[in-house]
Amino acid sequence: MIGGARTAGRYAMAKWLITIGIVLIVLGVAWPLLAKLGLGSLPGDVKLERKGYTFYFPVTTSILISLVITLVLWIFRR
């Protein structure tokens, strides 16, 4: 029985890795469209520019993406 549990766990991990890979590919393809919508330059995103140095931390964008992912996962788990 132990061997069966290990195999099931491996398949579950493989499914998650494939799903994450597909999501990353879709986001990569959709990124130009998302940039046109203003995602990444929302009010609250921190951008500091100095001579020879740029620091960018998308606080608001991160929160928005987190909310969308949470909503999608909540809908699929129902």
C-alpha positions in Angstrom: 0.0 0.0 0.0 2.9 2.4 0.7 4.1 2.1 -2.9 0.7 3.1 -4.2 0.6 6.2 -2.0 4.0 7.3 -3.3 2.9 6.8 -6.9 -0.3 8.8 -6.3 1.7 11.6 -4.7 4.1 11.7 -7.6 1.2 12.0 -10.1 -0.4 14.7 -8.0 2.9 16.7 -7.9 3.3 16.2 -11.7 -0.2 17.6 -12.3 0.6 20.6 -10.2 3.9 21.3 -11.9 2.3 21.0 -15.4 -0.6 23.3 -14.3 1.9 25.9 -13.0 3.9 25.7 -16.2 0.8 26.2 -18.3 -0.3 29.2 -16.2 3.2 30.7 -16.5 3.1 30.3 -20.3 -0.4 31.9 -20.5 0.8 34.8 -18.4 3.9 35.3 -20.5 1.8 35.4 -23.7 -0.8 37.7 -22.1 1.7 40.1 -20.5 1.8 42.6 -23.4 -2.0 42.9 -23.2 -1.9 43.3 -19.4 0.8 46.0 -19.8 -1.6 47.9 -22.1 -4.2 47.8 -19.4 -1.9 49.5 -17.0 -1.0 46.5 -14.9 2.4 47.2 -13.5 2.0 51.0 -13.3 -0.9 51.3 -10.9 -1.0 54.0 -8.2 0.8 52.5 -5.2 3.5 50.7 -7.2 6.9 51.9 -5.9 9.4 53.0 -8.5 12.6 54.7 -7.4 15.0 55.9 -10.1 18.5 57.2 -9.4 21.5 57.6 -11.5 22.5 54.2 -12.7 19.9 52.4 -10.5 16.2 51.7 -10.7 14.2 50.0 -8.0 10.7 48.8 -8.8 8.3 47.1 -6.4 4.7 46.7 -7.7 2.8 46.7 -4.4 -0.7 47.4 -5.8 -0.2 45.2 -8.8 0.8 42.3 -6.5 -2.2 42.8 -4.3 -4.5 42.9 -7.3 -3.1 39.7 -8.8 -3.3 38.0 -5.4 -7.0 38.9 -5.1 -7.7 37.6 -8.7 -5.9 34.3 -8.1 -7.7 33.9 -4.7 -11.1 34.5 -6.3 -10.4 32.0 -9.2 -9.2 29.3 -6.8 -12.2 29.9 -4.5 -14.6 29.5 -7.5 -12.9 26.3 -8.7 -13.0 24.7 -5.2 -16.7 25.2 -4.8 
